[in-house]
Amino acid sequence: MIIKKYLGILFTLSLMCSSAYGQVNPKEKFDAAFKAIKDNYVDRIDDEQMVDIAIKSILGKLDPHSKYYSREEAEKMQASVKGSFVGIGMQFVMLGDTVYVTNVISGGPSEKCGIVSGDRILKVNGESVSGVKMKSTDVFTKIKGEGNTSVVLSIMSQKRKISTKKVQRAAVPDRSVVTSYMVTDKTGYILLRIFSMTTREELDEALINLKKEGMENLILDLQSNGGGLVESAIGAADEFLKKDQLVYYSVGNNDQKDYYYTSGLGQFMSGRLVVLIDQYTASASEILTGALQDWDRAVVVGRRSFGKGLMQYPLPLFDGSVLQLTKARYYTPSGRSLQKPYKNVDYNSEIIKRFASGEMQDEKHMVRNDSLKYTTLVNKRTVYGGGGITPDCYIPIDTLVYSLWTQKISAMGFIEKVSFEYVTRNRAKLGKTYPDIISYINGFTLPENIVENVFTLAEKAGIQSDQMNREAFSELLAVNIKARIAGFLYSGDSDDIKVRNRYDHAFVKALDIIESSEYNKLLNENNKQ
């Protein structure tokens, strides 16, 4: 029987091979292969599993950005750009066996229930989470849930008063504008994290408020902004460019060009503008930066951006899954494609190669393709395409920030731990001595033993520091700890960033440029290469 079955399979295969000499219908070939795999593979495979594998494989061979998302994945992706998420609006950290609230999101459910930073979470729905062996991820799982449902938290305040809070899970603001503030009397700063459905509204509000405070110049921070909704990038460009200026154009598989212009309804269409970018500035961020650079509207400061010039559109399938399919290439107003090469290369390792080549440390190693030279539209400066946006002013990385030692201690949460413990012990005194972030930035000096505590924790964990650079690492740690203390003490990420900016090389250079004659020199029509 075994021999007969084997001969039967050979006979079937020979028939299939002989039919191959005729013209093959690709769909019929796929269906035949699908059935052959399903009927003959050693393990059972259901149809849905096979279809998912096939779709992912097809898209994976097309380009690096075409993706297939299951219904659950698609819902998460959609939530990331809605400008809100379902939750209770709280961040927490587990120190030892105690869960501390580290930040409460303004306007969120937790704030409405009177929960504040520094409170301890003792129980979740009657189950103890403090004083027991539990991971922070386990606590998060117990707290999360569907919208319009509640979670009951037992809370101990900083005055050691215990209360029960019934917190209803609801939409929590997930702002794309992380912070905006006046750096000097004339210069404002906005950090944009993502391009979401609420970006234009948030950006509009931030610009109006900064102008009320006397803003004449603006530093727009797009560092590590990985993009988001292209429509929001157009809206952001609208804030800075005059009416009917081209933001970008796209070209699909029919070679038709679609053009996208500004409406002229922006809040900051004149005044000095510097845009901060780095190697993780991508997609919609590059659309905005490319438009501002091409129109000579802004000086771009930082490192070469990521280089994503392919545009994806969601194509929903009937079961709720989504094909995120590349349907067009986009081009900046000067005609540049910013897409870096992706065929026959290790696309996902390209950023690592920039580190290895020395590009991240020295401008002379930065890629400039002379065959992809373009000219800006007003001052006729030379700009480049083919692999991200080349900045007008280059800033090398801080090698200590990207060192293995720094990455390890950050991943272990040591900076977070010592910072929060210090705030917990000294919150009342700090609040009285430094009632606001300005007095804290200008007056607070970090005790040396706090930095040493991080080195001690690292050494206990087997993470040895480079003794030759210990002093430099100490200075880096001091900045990071001071920033985290500010975040825990005041309003979270916003005040954390205000501290970090004081020591950030790109920010300091941007401020120097925007308030000096160097700004005009970088944008001057005679500044041609």
Secondary structure, 3 states (H helix, E strand, C coil): CHHHHHHHHHHHHHHHHHHCCCCCCHHHHHHHHHHHHHHHCCCCCCHHHHHHHHHHHHHHHHCCCCEEECHHHHHHHHHHCCCEEEECCEEEEEECCEEEEEEECCCCHHHHCCCCCCCEEEEECCEECCCCCCCHHHHHHHHCCCCCCEEEEEEECCCCCEEEEEEECEEEECCCEEEEEECCCCEEEEEECCECCCHHHHHHHHHHHHHHCCCCEEEEECCCCCCECHHHHHHHHHCCCCCCCEEEEEECCCCCEEEEECCCCCCCCCCEEEEEECCCCCCHHHHHHHHHHHCCCCEEEECCCCCCCEEEEEEECCCCCEEEEEEEEEECCCCCCCCCCCCCCCHHHHHHHHHHHCCCCCHHHCCCCHHHEEECCCCCCEEECCCCCCCCEECCCCCCCCCHHHHHHHHCCHHHHHHHHHHHHHHHHHHHHCCCHHHHHHHCCCCHHHHHHHHHHHHHCCCCCCHHHHHHHHHHHHHHHHHHHHHHHCCCHHHHHHHHHCCCHHHHHHHHHHCCCHHHHHHCCCCCC
